[in-house]
Amino acid sequence: MSANQRSRRKLEKTAPIFAALGDQTRLYLVARLSAEGPLSIARLTQGGSVTRQAVTKHLRVLAHAGLAGCSRRGRQSVWELEPEPLEAARRCLDGISAQWDDALDRLKKAVEG
C-alpha cells in the first residue's frame, strides 16, 4: 500500500469523528465530558437551553462516531468520553499540519533561492 493510500484510509477513518465534532452542541458535550468525566443526561442538560431529547440525540451521534459511550448506573444512563478517536483525529491533524509546514518550507526556499 502506498503512502497516499495509507493517508487516504486514515482520512476516511477519521472523517466521521470530524463530522460529529462539527456541531456546536456536540463539541460542547465533548468538552463537558472531557472536563467533568462521566455525566448523566440530567447533568448534561442542567443550565442549558438544549432539551434532554436533543442531548440524547447528539450523544448518539457521538457514540456512532466512537467518541462517547453509555453505561447504566441504577436508573441513569451515564455517558463517558472515549479518548482514542480524539487521539486519532489529533494525529490526523498533526499529519496535515506537517504537510503544510513542508509546503511552506519549499515555498520559502523557492522564493529565497
C-alpha positions, 0 to 999 in steps of 0.5 A, a space after each residue: 500500500 502506498 503512502 497516499 493510500 495509507 493517508 487516504 484510509 486514515 482520512 476516511 477513518 477519521 472523517 466521521 469523528 470530524 463530522 460529529 465534532 462539527 456541531 456546536 452542541 456536540 463539541 460542547 458535550 465533548 468538552 463537558 465530558 472531557 472536563 467533568 468525566 462521566 455525566 448523566 443526561 440530567 447533568 448534561 442538560 442542567 443550565 442549558 437551553 438544549 432539551 434532554 431529547 436533543 442531548 440524547 440525540 447528539 450523544 448518539 451521534 457521538 457514540 456512532 462516531 466512537 467518541 462517547 459511550 453509555 453505561 447504566 448506573 441504577 436508573 441513569 444512563 451515564 455517558 463517558 468520553 472515549 479518548 482514542 478517536 480524539 487521539 486519532 483525529 489529533 494525529 490526523 491533524 498533526 499529519 496535515 499540519 506537517 504537510 503544510 509546514 513542508 509546503 511552506 518550507 519549499 515555498 520559502 526556499 523557492 522564493 529565497 533561492 
